[in-house]
């Protein structure tokens, strides 16, 4: 089977950044997220807001190693970081007083990766 490599320069830079942070801070969560993002696009996580709503409580920090979609509703404030998100999902998060961050912003905010949930 042919091994495909991503050609997205932003994704390549993000994966390198996450691996470096994982080594420097000894945070396995960043290495795991980098590994998930290195997969082919069809194998990356696609998560709806309803799943985040079910598996989190107010104040949680969540990372989605893939795409965030807007199906469902969210009824509490959380901090969500994803590689990409639909515009509708961003609007729903803003309406629920939740924060949307890029993965890089989340790493800078919480370099050790403590108390972050990975939702796939």
Phi, psi and omega in degrees: 000138183286131177275122179261146178242144178287147177247004179285111184296327177296318180293317178299316179296319179296317180297316178298317179299315181295318178297319179296315179296322178299319178289311185294318184265359184053045181250105182296335182299321182289325176294322179294317179296319178299319179296319179294320180289337180284349179290165176298153185304322181292339182261355178284158182292140171234114189238135176267158179300328180298323178293318178297319179298320181291323190257011179229167172231174184303132177090356180290156173248130186231142174236135178244110180279064182171225184249141176257126180247165191265004182296131180095187181227161177234132187244013177214162183273129177221168173252122184241131174238135179214158178295319175211158180213147176288155180297323180296321179296319178297320179296316180295321177297317180296321179294330180271009181063028177262158181256141171245126179235159169282164180296322179298317179297321179294320179297318179292326179286322183226076187296334179273349177072026182282141177059036175250134177261136173263124179247122181246000000 
